[in-house]
Amino acid sequence: MSNRRRTTKKQSKTVSFFIWVAVLVVLGVCSVQVSNLCDKSKELAETEYALELKIQNAYLEKQDLIAQEQYMQTKQYIEDVAKDKLGLVYPDEIVIKPSE
């Protein structure tokens, strides 16, 4: 009977050892995965910040384009283009050009 107890204790220690090894392996794999997920999270946060900046810049550009569109629909814009590009003036205006 004592032989049987020794074998059972030896098997119990061996099984216990393999269980501990398995638990340590699982913990190691989990820690590596957590580390990878943290890195991915940081990368995604940086990407999100860059995209938010792009959205903000696009919004500002949209506001500028809206303001330009509104200006282009005014009489002042038409006068400015006529003077600058076509050289037109009102009859009572005098044009002074700088000498080159």
Contact map, one row per residue, 1 for C-alpha under 8 A:
1111100000000000000000000000000000000000000000000000000000000000000000000000000000000000000000000000
1111110000000000000000000000000000000000000000000000000000000000000000000000000000000000000000000000
1111111000000000000000000000000000000000000000000000000000000000000000000000000000000000000000000000
1111111100000000000000000000000000000000000000000000000000000000000000000000000000000000000000000000
1111111110000000000000000000000000000000000000000000000000000000000000000000000000000000000000000000
0111111111000000000000000000000000000000000000000000000000000000000000000000000000000000000000000000
0011111111100000000000000000000000000000000000000000000000000000000000000000000000000000000000000000
0001111111110000000000000000000000000000000000000000000000000000000000000000000000000000000000000000
0000111111111000000000000000000000000000000000000000000000000000000000000000000000000000000000000000
0000011111111100000000000000000000000000000000000000000000000000000000000000000000000000000000000000
0000001111111110000000000000000000000000000000000000000000000000000000000000000000000000000000000000
0000000111111111000000000000000000000000000000000000000000000000000000000000000000000000000000000000
0000000011111111100000000000000000000000000000000000000000000000000000000000000000000000000000000000
0000000001111111110000000000000000000000000000000000000000000000000000000000000000000000000000000000
0000000000111111111000000000000000000000000000000000000000000000000000000000000000000000000000000000
0000000000011111111100000000000000000000000000000000000000000000000000000000000000000000000000000000
0000000000001111111110000000000000000000000000000000000000000000000000000000000000000000000000000000
0000000000000111111111000000000000000000000000000000000000000000000000000000000000000000000000000000
0000000000000011111111100000000000000000000000000000000000000000000000000000000000000000000000000000
0000000000000001111111110000000000000000000000000000000000000000000000000000000000000000000000000000
0000000000000000111111111000000000000000000000000000000000000000000000000000000000000000000000000000
0000000000000000011111111100000000000000000000000000000000000000000000000000000000000000000000000000
0000000000000000001111111110000000000000000000000000000000000000000000000000000000000000000000000000
0000000000000000000111111111000000000000000000000000000000000000000000000000000000000000000000000000
0000000000000000000011111111100000000000000000000000000000000000000000000000000000000000000000000000
0000000000000000000001111111110000000000000000000000000000000000000000000000000000000000000000000000
0000000000000000000000111111111000000000000000000000000000000000000000000000000000000000000000000000
0000000000000000000000011111111100000000000000000000000000000000000000000000000000000000000000000000
0000000000000000000000001111111110000000000000000000000000000000000000000000000000000000000000000000
0000000000000000000000000111111111000000000000000000000000000000000000000000000000000000000000000000
0000000000000000000000000011111111100000000000000000000000000000000000000000000000000000000000000000
0000000000000000000000000001111111110000000000000000000000000000000000000000000000000000000000000000
0000000000000000000000000000111111111000000000000000000000000000000000000000000000000000000000000000
0000000000000000000000000000011111111100000000000000000000000000000000000000000000000000000000000000
0000000000000000000000000000001111111110000000000000000000000000000000000000000000000000000000000000
0000000000000000000000000000000111111111000000000000000000000000000000000000000000000000000000000000
0000000000000000000000000000000011111111100000000000000000000000000000000000000000000000000000000000
0000000000000000000000000000000001111111110000000000000000000000000000000000000000000000000000000000
0000000000000000000000000000000000111111111000000000000000000000000000000000000000000000000000000000
0000000000000000000000000000000000011111111100000000000000000000000000000000000000000000000000000000
0000000000000000000000000000000000001111111110000000000000000000000000000000000000000000000000000000
0000000000000000000000000000000000000111111111000000000000000000000000000000000000000000000000000000
0000000000000000000000000000000000000011111111100000000000000000000000000000000000000000000000000000
0000000000000000000000000000000000000001111111110000000000000000000000000000000000000000000000000000
0000000000000000000000000000000000000000111111111000000000000000000000000000000000000000000000000000
0000000000000000000000000000000000000000011111111100000000000000000000000000000000000000000000000000
0000000000000000000000000000000000000000001111111110000000000000000000000000000000000000000000000000
0000000000000000000000000000000000000000000111111111000000000000000000000000000000000000000000000000
0000000000000000000000000000000000000000000011111111100000000000000000000000000000000000000000000000
0000000000000000000000000000000000000000000001111111110000000000000000000000000000000000000000000000
0000000000000000000000000000000000000000000000111111111000000000000000000000000000000000000000000000
0000000000000000000000000000000000000000000000011111111100000000000000000000000000000000000000000000
0000000000000000000000000000000000000000000000001111111110000000000000000000000000000000000000000000
0000000000000000000000000000000000000000000000000111111111000000000000000000000000000000000000000000
0000000000000000000000000000000000000000000000000011111111100000000000000000000000000000000000000000
0000000000000000000000000000000000000000000000000001111111110000000000000000000000000000000000000000
0000000000000000000000000000000000000000000000000000111111111000000000000000000000000000000000000000
0000000000000000000000000000000000000000000000000000011111111100000000000000000000000000000000000000
0000000000000000000000000000000000000000000000000000001111111110000000000000000000000000000000000000
0000000000000000000000000000000000000000000000000000000111111111000000000000000000000000000000000000
0000000000000000000000000000000000000000000000000000000011111111100000000000000000000000000000000000
0000000000000000000000000000000000000000000000000000000001111111110000000000000000000000000000000000
0000000000000000000000000000000000000000000000000000000000111111111000000000000000000000000000000000
0000000000000000000000000000000000000000000000000000000000011111111100000000000000000000000000000000
0000000000000000000000000000000000000000000000000000000000001111111110000000000000000000000000000000
0000000000000000000000000000000000000000000000000000000000000111111111000000000000000000000000000000
0000000000000000000000000000000000000000000000000000000000000011111111100000000000000000000000000000
0000000000000000000000000000000000000000000000000000000000000001111111110000000000000000000000000000
0000000000000000000000000000000000000000000000000000000000000000111111111000000000000000000000000000
0000000000000000000000000000000000000000000000000000000000000000011111111100000000000000000000000000
0000000000000000000000000000000000000000000000000000000000000000001111111101100000000000000000000000
0000000000000000000000000000000000000000000000000000000000000000000111111100110000000000000000000000
0000000000000000000000000000000000000000000000000000000000000000000011111110110000000000000000000000
0000000000000000000000000000000000000000000000000000000000000000000001111111110000000000000000000000
0000000000000000000000000000000000000000000000000000000000000000000000001111111000000000000000000000
0000000000000000000000000000000000000000000000000000000000000000000000100111111100000000000000000000
0000000000000000000000000000000000000000000000000000000000000000000000111111111110000000000000000000
0000000000000000000000000000000000000000000000000000000000000000000000011111111111000000000000000000
0000000000000000000000000000000000000000000000000000000000000000000000000011111111100000000000000000
0000000000000000000000000000000000000000000000000000000000000000000000000001111111110000000000000000
0000000000000000000000000000000000000000000000000000000000000000000000000000111111111100000000000000
0000000000000000000000000000000000000000000000000000000000000000000000000000011111111111100000000000
0000000000000000000000000000000000000000000000000000000000000000000000000000001111111111100000000000
0000000000000000000000000000000000000000000000000000000000000000000000000000000111111111000000000000
0000000000000000000000000000000000000000000000000000000000000000000000000000000011111110000000000000
0000000000000000000000000000000000000000000000000000000000000000000000000000000011111111000000000000
0000000000000000000000000000000000000000000000000000000000000000000000000000000001111111100000000000
0000000000000000000000000000000000000000000000000000000000000000000000000000000001110111110000000000
0000000000000000000000000000000000000000000000000000000000000000000000000000000001100011111011100000
0000000000000000000000000000000000000000000000000000000000000000000000000000000000000001111110000000
0000000000000000000000000000000000000000000000000000000000000000000000000000000000000000111110000000
0000000000000000000000000000000000000000000000000000000000000000000000000000000000000000011111000000
0000000000000000000000000000000000000000000000000000000000000000000000000000000000000000111111100000
0000000000000000000000000000000000000000000000000000000000000000000000000000000000000000100111110000
0000000000000000000000000000000000000000000000000000000000000000000000000000000000000000100011111000
0000000000000000000000000000000000000000000000000000000000000000000000000000000000000000000001111100
0000000000000000000000000000000000000000000000000000000000000000000000000000000000000000000000111110
0000000000000000000000000000000000000000000000000000000000000000000000000000000000000000000000011111
0000000000000000000000000000000000000000000000000000000000000000000000000000000000000000000000001111
0000000000000000000000000000000000000000000000000000000000000000000000000000000000000000000000000111
